[in-house]
Amino acid sequence: MRKIYRTVKFLIIGGLLLGTTLLTVSCNKQADAGGFDMTPEVKTTLIKKQDATVVQKYTAALEGKVNVEVRAQAAGYIEKILVEEGSFVKKGQALILIDSEPYRIQLQNTEATLKAAKAALVTAELERNKVASLLENSFVSPIQLQSADAALDNAKAVVSQAQAAVNEARLNLSYTTVKAPVDGFLGRINKRVGNLVAAGEPLPLTTLSDISQMYAYFSIGEADYYDLIKENGSAENVLKIPVELELSNGDKYGQNGKVDVINGEFDKVTNALTVRATFPNPDRVLRNGATGIVYLNVVHKDAIQVPISATIDLQEKVFVFVLTKENTVEQRQLKILGRDLHTYFVESGVEAGEVIAATAVDKLQDGAAVKVLEQQQTASN
């Protein structure tokens, strides 16, 4: 009985092994026939060159065309404040009155001194003329005429000195009326009526901003700067790049600006270059001290364009798979100039006329064979 059992067991195991072998051979034949072909299927895209506009964004600080600190040039107590904080004032408009009485008295004293000096000058001139006439008749010596001339010169100098003192006193008196140096909006007024002010104080009386034009200051990296020159032909052409401004609430400012100043030296710490763009501000929407985002619309001539969907990112590098004549793919790294929502603008890595895999790129490996289904529309902006 044991021999019969062993024989039956052997036959069963042998049958199973034979069946498995036949099944494997059958599957291999089906795979060879195409039933289980694992070759990736891809759609492709033909690469062409085309002009492209790349928008580059930079955070900017806004300043008025003129932003000045208004300070006292005369010492004294504030008698009156003639304007309100935040109001718009014109150049030369009176803002604050400082007690002027001490300066009026000083002016009167200098004017009196000037009158006395002018009277002394008249006396010196008469004396000199008298001595000159006596000298003609030989009643006095030439030395006396020289002495009279010296006295006259001294009297003239005293008059000039007195006149300068009067001018200074008048100037100091004018300083008691603090005036707006430019058109603009007033900031906070840091003094009140009755406060004592003095020339040279560290805290200004107020600030005044001319915001008819606004300056947007931002920084660009060294590589971006040289790319801008390369794409626009020269540093002068960079100044012609159109500029847009996004406000802090996300709205686009209604006026376009232009780059008008590029700093002549890179910052040694940040290796960045300060750039200034100017925006008209006729409705005075923009205010000093605000922030925004500057958009530079940079045009790349004959840029190679690659759909972002046809790329893969590996360790912060961007790759594509280029189709070969043997229907295999070659992995290439791209050097990116810029991008928009759907497209990379490429400096190197692929050439116009080459075909890249547009789908299933996450399943491909360098050198892998592929089956091309169809060619998608040419990559474009």
C-alpha positions as CSV (number, residue, x, y, z in Angstrom):
1,M,0.0,0.0,0.0
2,R,2.9,2.4,0.8
3,K,4.4,1.8,-2.6
4,I,1.1,2.5,-4.3
5,Y,0.7,5.8,-2.3
6,R,4.2,7.0,-3.1
7,T,3.6,6.2,-6.8
8,V,0.4,8.2,-6.9
9,K,2.0,11.1,-5.0
10,F,4.9,11.2,-7.5
11,L,2.5,11.2,-10.4
12,I,0.5,14.1,-9.0
13,I,3.6,16.2,-8.3
14,G,5.0,15.5,-11.7
15,G,1.7,16.5,-13.3
16,L,1.7,19.8,-11.5
17,L,5.3,20.6,-12.5
18,L,4.5,19.7,-16.1
19,G,1.4,21.9,-16.1
20,T,3.4,24.8,-14.6
21,T,6.1,24.4,-17.3
22,L,3.5,24.3,-20.1
23,L,1.8,27.5,-18.7
24,T,5.1,29.4,-18.5
25,V,6.0,28.4,-22.1
26,S,2.5,29.5,-23.2
27,C,2.8,32.9,-21.5
28,N,6.2,33.5,-23.0
29,K,4.8,32.7,-26.4
30,Q,2.0,35.2,-25.8
31,A,4.4,37.8,-24.7
32,D,6.5,37.3,-27.8
33,A,3.3,37.6,-29.8
34,G,2.5,41.0,-28.2
35,G,-0.2,40.0,-25.7
36,F,1.8,41.1,-22.6
37,D,4.2,43.7,-24.1
38,M,5.5,46.0,-21.3
39,T,7.1,48.7,-23.6
40,P,5.9,52.1,-22.4
41,E,3.6,53.9,-24.8
42,V,4.3,57.7,-25.2
43,K,3.0,60.6,-27.1
44,T,5.7,63.0,-28.3
45,T,6.3,66.7,-29.0
46,L,8.5,68.4,-31.6
47,I,10.7,71.1,-30.2
48,K,10.7,74.5,-32.0
49,K,12.1,78.0,-31.3
50,Q,9.7,80.9,-30.8
51,D,9.8,84.3,-29.2
52,A,8.6,84.2,-25.6
53,T,7.7,86.7,-22.9
54,V,8.8,85.8,-19.4
55,V,7.5,87.7,-16.5
56,Q,10.0,88.1,-13.6
57,K,8.8,89.2,-10.2
58,Y,10.7,91.2,-7.6
59,T,9.6,92.6,-4.2
60,A,9.8,96.5,-4.3
61,A,9.7,99.3,-1.8
62,L,7.9,102.5,-2.8
63,E,9.2,106.0,-2.2
64,G,8.0,109.4,-3.4
65,K,9.8,111.4,-5.9
66,V,10.9,113.7,-3.1
67,N,10.8,112.7,0.5
68,V,12.1,115.4,2.7
69,E,12.3,116.1,6.5
70,V,11.1,119.5,7.4
71,R,13.2,120.9,10.3
72,A,13.3,124.2,12.2
73,Q,16.1,126.6,11.3
74,A,15.2,129.1,14.0
75,A,15.0,128.5,17.8
76,G,11.8,129.5,19.6
77,Y,8.4,128.5,20.8
78,I,5.8,127.4,18.2
79,E,3.1,130.0,18.0
80,K,0.8,128.5,15.4
81,I,0.4,125.4,13.2
82,L,-1.2,126.4,9.9
83,V,-1.8,122.9,8.3
84,E,-3.3,119.5,9.1
85,E,-1.4,116.3,9.2
86,G,-1.8,114.3,5.9
87,S,-2.9,117.4,3.9
88,F,-1.5,118.3,0.5
89,V,0.6,121.5,0.5
90,K,2.2,123.5,-2.3
91,K,5.9,124.5,-2.4
92,G,6.4,127.7,-0.4
93,Q,3.2,127.4,1.7
94,A,3.5,128.4,5.3
95,L,3.3,125.4,7.7
96,I,4.3,126.5,11.2
97,L,5.0,129.9,12.8
98,I,7.7,130.2,15.5
99,D,7.8,133.2,17.9
100,S,9.5,135.9,15.8
101,E,9.8,138.8,18.3
102,P,13.5,138.1,19.2
103,Y,14.4,138.0,15.6
104,R,12.6,141.3,14.8
105,I,14.5,143.0,17.6
106,Q,17.7,141.6,16.2
107,L,16.8,142.9,12.8
108,Q,16.1,146.4,14.2
109,N,19.4,146.5,16.0
110,T,21.4,145.5,12.8
111,E,19.4,148.0,10.7
112,A,20.3,150.8,13.2
113,T,24.0,149.7,13.1
114,L,23.8,149.9,9.3
115,K,22.5,153.4,9.4
116,A,25.3,154.5,11.7
117,A,27.8,152.9,9.5
118,K,26.4,154.6,6.4
119,A,26.6,158.0,8.2
120,A,30.2,157.3,9.1
121,L,30.9,156.5,5.5
122,V,29.5,159.8,4.4
123,T,31.7,161.6,6.9
124,A,34.8,159.7,5.7
125,E,34.0,160.6,2.1
126,L,33.7,164.3,2.9
127,E,36.9,164.2,4.9
128,R,38.8,162.5,2.1
129,N,37.5,165.0,-0.5
130,K,38.5,167.9,1.7
131,V,42.0,166.6,2.2
132,A,42.3,165.9,-1.6
133,S,41.4,169.6,-2.4
134,L,43.9,170.9,0.2
135,L,46.6,168.7,-1.2
136,E,46.1,170.3,-4.7
137,N,46.9,173.6,-3.1
138,S,49.8,172.1,-1.1
139,F,48.2,172.9,2.2
140,V,48.5,169.3,3.4
141,S,51.0,166.5,2.8
142,P,50.3,163.4,0.7
143,I,50.4,161.3,3.9
144,Q,47.3,163.0,5.2
145,L,45.5,162.0,2.0
146,Q,46.6,158.4,2.4
147,S,45.2,158.5,5.9
148,A,41.9,159.9,4.7
149,D,41.7,157.1,2.0
150,A,42.3,154.5,4.6
151,A,39.6,155.9,6.8
152,L,37.2,155.9,3.9
153,D,38.0,152.2,3.1
154,N,37.4,151.3,6.7
155,A,34.1,153.1,6.6
156,K,33.1,151.2,3.5
157,A,34.1,147.9,5.1
158,V,32.0,148.7,8.2
159,V,29.0,149.4,6.0
160,S,29.4,146.1,4.2
161,Q,29.7,144.3,7.5
162,A,26.6,146.0,8.9
163,Q,24.7,145.2,5.7
164,A,25.6,141.5,6.0
165,A,24.4,141.5,9.6
166,V,21.1,143.0,8.4
167,N,20.8,140.3,5.7
168,E,21.5,137.6,8.2
169,A,18.9,139.0,10.7
170,R,16.3,139.1,7.9
171,L,17.1,135.5,7.0
172,N,16.8,134.4,10.6
173,L,13.5,136.2,10.8
174,S,12.2,134.4,7.7
175,Y,13.1,131.1,9.3
176,T,10.4,131.7,11.9
177,T,7.9,130.9,9.2
178,V,8.5,127.2,8.3
179,K,7.5,126.7,4.7
180,A,7.0,123.7,2.5
181,P,10.2,123.0,0.4
182,V,8.2,121.0,-2.3
183,D,4.7,120.1,-3.3
184,G,3.5,117.0,-1.4
185,F,1.7,115.4,1.5
186,L,2.5,116.1,5.1
187,G,3.4,113.4,7.5
188,R,3.0,113.4,11.2
189,I,3.6,116.8,12.9
190,N,5.9,116.0,15.8
191,K,5.5,119.3,17.7
192,R,2.5,121.2,19.0
193,V,1.8,124.9,19.8
194,G,3.9,126.0,22.7
195,N,6.7,123.5,22.2
196,L,10.2,124.8,22.1
197,V,12.1,124.0,18.9
198,A,15.7,124.5,17.9
199,A,17.8,124.3,14.8
200,G,19.6,120.9,14.4
201,E,17.2,118.8,16.4
202,P,17.3,115.1,15.5
203,L,13.5,114.8,15.3
204,P,12.1,116.8,12.3
205,L,9.0,118.9,12.7
206,T,7.3,116.8,10.0
207,T,8.0,115.1,6.7
208,L,6.9,116.0,3.2
209,S,6.5,113.7,0.3
210,D,6.1,114.6,-3.4
211,I,4.3,111.6,-4.7
212,S,3.4,112.8,-8.2
213,Q,5.8,110.2,-9.3
214,M,6.8,107.1,-7.3
215,Y,10.0,105.2,-7.2
216,A,9.9,101.4,-6.8
217,Y,13.3,100.1,-5.6
218,F,14.0,96.4,-6.0
219,S,17.1,94.1,-6.3
220,I,18.0,91.6,-9.0
221,G,20.7,88.9,-8.8
222,E,23.9,89.0,-10.8
223,A,22.8,86.2,-13.1
224,D,19.4,87.8,-13.8
225,Y,21.2,91.1,-14.6
226,Y,23.5,89.5,-17.2
227,D,20.6,87.5,-18.7
228,L,18.6,90.8,-19.1
229,I,21.6,92.4,-21.0
230,K,22.0,89.3,-23.1
231,E,18.3,89.2,-24.1
232,N,18.0,93.0,-24.7
233,G,21.4,93.6,-26.4
234,S,22.8,96.2,-23.9
235,A,22.4,97.8,-20.5
236,E,20.7,100.8,-22.2
237,N,18.0,98.6,-23.7
238,V,17.3,97.2,-20.2
239,L,16.1,100.6,-19.3
240,K,13.4,100.3,-21.9
241,I,11.8,97.2,-20.4
242,P,8.1,97.7,-19.5
243,V,7.3,97.4,-15.8
244,E,4.1,96.6,-14.0
245,L,3.3,96.9,-10.4
246,E,1.2,94.7,-8.1
247,L,-0.1,96.3,-4.9
248,S,0.0,94.6,-1.6
249,N,-3.7,93.6,-1.9
250,G,-3.0,91.7,-5.1
251,D,-4.5,94.4,-7.4
252,K,-2.5,95.5,-10.5
253,Y,-1.7,99.2,-10.4
254,G,-3.3,101.0,-13.3
255,Q,-0.2,102.8,-14.6
256,N,2.8,101.1,-16.2
257,G,6.3,102.2,-15.3
258,K,9.8,102.0,-16.6
259,V,13.2,101.1,-15.3
260,D,15.2,104.4,-15.2
261,V,18.2,103.7,-12.8
262,I,20.4,100.7,-12.4
263,N,23.0,100.9,-9.6
264,G,26.6,100.9,-10.7
265,E,27.8,98.4,-8.1
266,F,26.7,95.0,-6.8
267,D,26.1,94.6,-3.1
268,K,29.0,92.7,-1.6
269,V,26.9,90.9,0.9
270,T,23.8,89.9,-1.2
271,N,25.5,90.0,-4.7
272,A,22.5,91.8,-5.9
273,L,22.0,95.0,-7.9
274,T,19.6,97.8,-6.9
275,V,17.2,98.9,-9.6
276,R,14.7,101.8,-9.6
277,A,11.5,101.9,-11.6
278,T,9.4,105.0,-11.9
279,F,5.6,105.0,-11.9
280,P,3.4,108.0,-12.6
281,N,1.0,108.7,-9.7
282,P,-1.5,111.3,-10.9
283,D,-4.3,110.2,-8.6
284,R,-1.9,109.9,-5.7
285,V,-3.0,106.3,-5.0
286,L,0.5,105.2,-4.2
287,R,2.0,106.5,-0.9
288,N,5.5,106.7,0.5
289,G,6.6,103.6,2.4
290,A,4.3,101.2,0.7
291,T,5.5,97.9,-0.8
292,G,4.5,96.0,-3.9
293,I,5.7,93.5,-6.5
294,V,7.4,94.6,-9.7
295,Y,6.9,92.6,-12.9
296,L,9.5,92.8,-15.6
297,N,8.2,91.6,-19.0
298,V,11.4,90.1,-20.5
299,V,11.2,89.0,-24.2
300,H,13.4,86.0,-25.1
301,K,14.1,85.9,-28.8
302,D,13.9,82.4,-30.4
303,A,13.6,80.6,-27.1
304,I,13.3,76.9,-27.0
305,Q,10.0,76.0,-25.3
306,V,9.3,72.8,-23.4
307,P,6.0,71.9,-21.8
308,I,6.4,71.6,-18.1
309,S,4.2,68.4,-18.2
310,A,6.9,66.8,-20.4
311,T,9.6,67.2,-17.7
312,I,10.6,65.6,-14.5
313,D,12.3,67.1,-11.5
314,L,15.1,65.3,-9.8
315,Q,17.1,66.9,-7.0
316,E,16.1,70.4,-8.1
317,K,17.1,69.7,-11.7
318,V,14.8,69.5,-14.7
319,F,15.1,66.6,-17.2
320,V,13.3,65.6,-20.4
321,F,13.5,62.3,-22.5
322,V,14.6,62.8,-26.1
323,L,13.4,60.3,-28.6
324,T,16.2,58.6,-30.7
325,K,16.0,57.0,-34.1
326,E,15.9,53.5,-32.5
327,N,12.7,54.5,-30.5
328,T,14.6,54.7,-27.3
329,V,14.8,57.7,-25.0
330,E,17.8,59.7,-23.9
331,Q,17.5,61.6,-20.6
332,R,18.7,65.2,-20.8
333,Q,19.1,68.0,-18.2
334,L,17.7,71.4,-19.1
335,K,19.1,74.8,-18.4
336,I,16.1,77.0,-17.7
337,L,15.8,80.7,-18.7
338,G,12.3,81.2,-17.3
339,R,8.8,79.8,-17.2
340,D,5.2,80.7,-17.4
341,L,2.2,78.7,-16.1
342,H,2.7,75.7,-18.6
343,T,6.0,76.2,-20.3
344,Y,9.7,76.2,-19.6
345,F,11.9,78.5,-21.7
346,V,15.2,76.6,-22.2
347,E,18.7,77.8,-22.9
348,S,20.3,74.4,-23.4
349,G,19.6,70.7,-23.1
350,V,17.5,70.2,-26.2
351,E,17.6,71.6,-29.7
352,A,14.9,72.7,-32.1
353,G,13.8,69.8,-34.3
354,E,14.3,67.2,-31.6
355,V,11.4,65.1,-30.4
356,I,10.7,64.5,-26.7
357,A,8.4,62.3,-24.8
358,A,5.3,64.3,-23.8
359,T,3.5,61.6,-21.7
360,A,4.4,58.8,-19.2
361,V,7.7,60.6,-18.4
362,D,7.5,59.4,-14.8
363,K,7.7,55.8,-16.1
364,L,10.7,56.2,-18.4
365,Q,14.4,55.6,-17.8
366,D,17.5,56.6,-19.7
367,G,17.9,54.3,-22.7
368,A,14.5,52.7,-22.3
369,A,12.6,51.5,-25.5
370,V,9.3,53.2,-26.1
371,K,6.3,52.8,-28.4
372,V,5.3,56.1,-30.0
373,L,1.5,56.6,-30.2
374,E,1.2,60.0,-31.8
375,Q,2.9,63.5,-31.8
376,Q,1.2,66.2,-29.8
377,Q,1.0,69.8,-30.9
378,T,4.3,71.6,-31.1
379,A,5.4,73.1,-27.8
380,S,4.5,76.8,-27.8
381,N,3.8,79.6,-25.3
